[in-house]
């Protein structure tokens, strides 16, 4: 299977099978096609294959690609652009202007900068809080490594949520996390499971916000994520092959 439509069809089959095994419906799961480092032409080819949700890791790539794709498709024709990567302070303007969904909010400072720009341009931006449940130092996100038993972690997360909810233009929709690389399947599932349980806890602690979205799982572990409740899976390599440098 060497073409984008063929690989996309196979990924959709795998999503459907994983959903069925978990007792879920495939349409509960949104496939975000990760086009990091791929040109706008690849996005257009993926669009022709049926994809509508596209994820970018770098804010500058999103800012470059979206206008090109919009021009080619009469203003985008239903495409939803997801900023899924870590965001630096100096790049918040690009995300506030171009993203339709932001998966990786990990600091109140970033939220405040996004909110300021969103107020200027009159936009609303759905966001997910990125949480670090695995404890890996290389992972970004609010520290939730021992959230079930650590009252300080709970209090710090709730304080951040309260501050973010007070900022205009931002709409909390749920959580995002990343599992460890090359870990045993049960360890990976545990990270996803604990993130789902954290969302459940937040839904009780802060019912004013929406905690239904769980962005979990990538090419190597999305089936495990679906088994644990993922609503959005972020898949690049399985559809597009190895990334271009």
N, C-alpha and C positions, 0 to 999 in steps of 0.2 A: 504494500500500500504506500504509494509514493506521492499521491496528490493530496492537496488540502481537502477537497470534498471527501475523498476516501477516508482519510485519517479522522476528519470531523465525524463522519458517520460511525466509525468504530468507537470513538469516544462517547458519542451519544448512546450507542448500544451498551457500553460499559456503565454509563450513568444509569440507564434504565434498569440494567440487571442489578446494580448495587441498590437502587431504590426498592426494587421488588423484594430483594432479600431482606431489606430492613423494614418491610411493610409500609413503604412510602410510595407516593406517586412521583414519576419522573418529572412532572411539571412543577413540583415543589422546589426543584433545584435549578438555579440559573448558572449556566456555563459562561464564565468570563474568559474570553480568548485573549491570552496575554501576548501582545505584539511588541514587547520591548525589543529594541534594536532592529526590528523589521520595518521596511519602508511602507509608505502609504499605499503603494501598489499591492502589497500583501494584505493590508486591511481590506482593500477593494475586492481582492480575490476571495477573502474570507466572507465578505458580505455577500458576494454572489453565491457562495456555498450555503448561505442561510444564517450566518452568525450576525448578531445585533449588539452584543455586549463585548466591549473591548477594554482591556486593561493595560495601562502603562505604568512602569516603575518610576520613570523619570519625568518630572514636570515639564522639562524643556522639550522632550519628545512629544508629549501630549499637545503642548502649545504649537508645535510645528505641524503635526499630522492632522489635527482636527480640522483646521481650515482647508487643507488640501483635499481631504476626504469629503468635507461638506460641499466644496465646489464641484467635485466630481459626481456627487449624488444628490444634487438639488437640496442642499442644506442638511444633508445627513440622513434623511429618510428613516427615522426611527432608531438610529444608533445611540446607545448609551455608553458614555465614556467613563471608565472607572480609573481613578488614580489609586494604585494599589501599593506603591512603594513608600518608603520613609521619605518624609518631607522636611527639607531644610527651611529655616526661617526666610531666607532671601528668595525662596521660590514659591511662597504662598500665593502671590498674585496670580501666577499662571494657573494654579489649581482653582482658585476662587473664580477665575474668569472662564476656564475651559472644562473643568471636570463636572460630570453629572452626579458622581458618587465618589466619596473618599473613604477608603478602607483602613487607613493607617494613622489615625489621629492618636498620638502617643504623649502629647504634652499640652497643658493648658495654654502655654505661650503661643503655640502654633494655632490653637483654636481662636485665641484673641486676634491674631493677625489675620486669619481667614475671615473672621466675623467683620473686622473693620473694612476689608475690601468688599465683602459681600454686601455690606450696607451701601457702599459707594455705587456698586453696579446693580443693586436691586435684585440680587439672586438669592435663592435658598439652596443649601447644599446638604444633602443627606450624608451622614458620617457614621463610621464604625469606630469604636475605640479599639485600638490594638492592645492586646494584653499578652504579657510574657508569662505563660504558665509553666513552660518547660524548665525555666531557670537558666537557660543558656546565655552566657554573657554576650554572645554575638547577636542575639535576638533583641529587637527593639520592643517597646510597649510598656504599658503600666505594669509595675511589678506585682504579679499575682501568683508567685511561685508557691506560696503557702496560704492562699486566700481563705481556705476553709477553716484554718485554725489561728491565723494571725490577725488579731483585731486591728493592729496598726495598718496592715495592708488594706483591710476592709475600709477603715476610716479614711485613708489617703485616697482610695479610689472613689469613695462616696463624695469626698470633698471636691475632687476633680470633676465628677459628674455634675455636681451642683453648680460649679462655676461655669462649665460648658453649657449647661441648660439655660443659663441666664444670658448667654451671648446671642444677639440677633443673627439670623441667617443660617444657623446650624441646626440640623435636625438629627438627633441621635436615633439610629435604627438598630443597633446591636453591637456585636463584637467581631473582631478578626484576630486570628492567631496563626502561628506557624509551628509545626512540629519539628522535632530534631531530625537531622539528616541521618540516614543509615542506621536508625534505631530499630529494635525489634517491633513487629507490628503491634503487640499489646502495649508497648510504651507509647507508640504514636497514638493509638486509640485512646489511651489514658489522657493525653494532652487534649484531644478533641472532646472527650467526655467531660473533663473537668471544666473546659471552657463553656460547654453547654450548660452545665450545672451552675456555673458562675452567672450566666445570662438569666437562668431561672431565679437565682438569688437576687440579682439586681431588679428583676421584674417585680419582686415582692418588696424590696427595699426602696425602689424608686419607680413606682407604678406610673408616674406621670410621663416617663420616657418609653419609647418603643424598643424592645429588646429582642424582636423576633428574628432579625437577620444574623446568621452565623456564617462568616466568610472563612472557610477552613478547607484545606486540601488543595494540593497541586498535582502535577503529572504523576508523581511517584506514590501519592497516598490519598488521592481523592476518594477512592472507594471506601477506605477506612473512615474518612471524614463524613461521607454520606451515611454510613452506618451509625455515626454518632450525632447526626442531626444537622449537618451542613446545609445551608440554603443556597450558598454561592461557592462554587469551586473555581479556582484560578488556574487555567491550563494553557500552557504555551507549547512546550516541546512535543507533546503527544500529537499536536495538530500541525505545527509548523516545522518540526525537526529541530536540530541544534540551532541555537541563536547565532545570528551573524555577529561578527566582531565589530 
